[in-house]
Amino acid sequence: MFLCFSSRWEGFLNVLIEAMACGVPVISTDCPSGPNEIIENGVNGFLVPVCDEFALANAIFNVLKLEKQGKELLIKNSSISVEKFSLNKIIKQYENLF
């Protein structure tokens, strides 16, 4: 199982963070406003150029053929990277803002 997100344009992508927090590998287009702020390509997910169906297909294939250890590392990195979006961290940012 994995999440494949193929938008041309997005705002902040809660669905990517939610999937990553749940241990689901993610593939996303590198559309404006979001994915590359969440995904570090090849570390905690995969980014592909917008409208590049061959790159998207290749990323899907690569996720499907991941060995158990590679998948576990991707999931571990995902869960670590989404911690910056945790409720406690976001509340602290709001407190600092005001």
C-alpha positions as CSV (number, residue, x, y, z in Angstrom):
1,M,0.0,0.0,0.0
2,F,1.2,3.5,-0.8
3,L,-0.3,7.0,-1.5
4,C,0.2,8.4,-5.0
5,F,-0.7,12.2,-5.2
6,S,-0.6,13.6,-8.7
7,S,-1.8,17.2,-8.5
8,R,-0.7,20.1,-10.6
9,W,-1.3,22.6,-7.8
10,E,-2.1,22.3,-4.1
11,G,-2.1,24.2,-0.9
12,F,-0.8,22.6,2.3
13,L,-1.1,18.8,1.9
14,N,-2.6,17.3,5.1
15,V,-3.2,14.0,3.2
16,L,0.6,13.6,2.7
17,I,1.3,14.2,6.4
18,E,-1.5,12.0,7.5
19,A,-0.3,9.1,5.3
20,M,3.3,9.5,6.4
21,A,2.2,9.6,10.0
22,C,0.3,6.3,9.5
23,G,3.4,4.6,7.9
24,V,2.2,4.7,4.3
25,P,4.9,5.4,1.7
26,V,4.1,8.5,-0.4
27,I,4.7,9.5,-4.0
28,S,3.8,13.0,-5.0
29,T,4.2,15.4,-7.9
30,D,6.4,18.3,-7.0
31,C,3.7,20.8,-7.6
32,P,3.8,24.4,-6.2
33,S,2.9,25.0,-2.6
34,G,3.6,22.0,-0.5
35,P,5.0,18.6,-1.4
36,N,8.7,19.6,-1.4
37,E,8.2,21.2,2.0
38,I,7.1,17.8,3.4
39,I,8.9,15.2,1.3
40,E,12.6,14.8,0.9
41,N,12.9,12.9,-2.3
42,G,14.1,9.4,-1.7
43,V,14.4,9.8,2.0
44,N,10.9,10.0,3.4
45,G,8.9,9.7,0.1
46,F,9.3,10.4,-3.6
47,L,8.8,13.5,-5.6
48,V,8.3,13.5,-9.4
49,P,7.9,16.4,-11.8
50,V,4.4,17.6,-12.6
51,C,2.8,16.1,-15.7
52,D,5.6,13.6,-16.1
53,E,3.7,10.3,-16.3
54,F,6.9,8.3,-17.0
55,A,8.5,9.6,-13.8
56,L,5.4,8.9,-11.8
57,A,5.1,5.4,-13.2
58,N,8.8,4.8,-12.4
59,A,8.3,6.0,-8.8
60,I,5.3,3.7,-8.4
61,F,7.3,0.8,-9.7
62,N,10.2,1.7,-7.3
63,V,7.9,1.8,-4.3
64,L,6.3,-1.6,-5.3
65,K,9.7,-3.3,-5.6
66,L,11.1,-1.9,-2.3
67,E,12.6,-4.6,-0.1
68,K,11.3,-4.9,3.4
69,Q,14.3,-3.0,4.9
70,G,14.0,-0.1,2.4
71,K,10.3,0.2,3.0
72,E,10.9,0.2,6.8
73,L,13.6,2.9,6.5
74,L,11.3,5.0,4.3
75,I,8.5,4.7,6.9
76,K,10.8,5.4,9.8
77,N,12.1,8.6,8.1
78,S,8.5,9.6,7.3
79,S,7.4,9.4,10.9
80,I,10.4,11.4,12.0
81,S,9.9,14.1,9.4
82,V,6.2,14.6,10.2
83,E,6.9,15.3,13.8
84,K,7.5,19.0,12.9
85,F,3.8,19.1,12.1
86,S,2.7,17.7,15.5
87,L,0.2,19.6,17.5
88,N,2.7,20.5,20.2
89,K,5.2,22.0,17.7
90,I,2.5,23.9,15.8
91,I,1.1,25.3,19.1
92,K,4.6,26.5,20.0
93,Q,4.9,28.2,16.6
94,Y,1.6,30.0,17.2
95,E,2.6,31.1,20.7
96,N,5.9,32.5,19.3
97,L,4.0,34.3,16.6
98,F,1.8,36.1,19.1
